[in-house]
């Protein structure tokens, strides 16, 4: 196998790795966005209909407790999602850079 053939094979591998890492980045971004949407949804409340003032106060208190606990869980999940996204972003950048370097080497031959 000559150098040009090796470079072409290396280019194929670099492109496949780049595609894989970009797909993983997309998946991590989607998961992060879903968690962010769930957090935003906690702030969207509506008034309970046809309840007396005491019942409304009880519902609001219990919902507030539930949302506080849910927000803690979702913020922890968002931290994990963000860390995964950063790792995937860095991997995708490196893989894309490698593919670009191999492409430029092919262009010089």
Residue pairs with C-beta under 8 A, 6 or more apart in sequence:
1 9
3 109
4 109
7 102
7 105
7 106
7 109
8 106
10 102
11 99
11 102
11 103
11 106
14 95
14 98
14 99
14 102
15 99
17 95
17 98
17 99
18 92
18 95
18 96
18 98
18 99
20 95
21 88
21 91
21 92
21 94
21 95
21 96
22 92
22 95
22 96
24 88
24 91
24 92
25 85
25 88
25 89
25 91
25 92
27 88
28 81
28 84
28 85
28 87
28 88
28 89
29 85
29 88
31 81
31 84
31 85
32 78
32 81
32 82
32 84
32 85
35 74
35 77
35 78
35 81
36 78
38 74
39 71
39 74
39 75
39 78
42 67
42 70
42 71
42 74
45 63
47 56
48 55
48 56
48 59
51 59
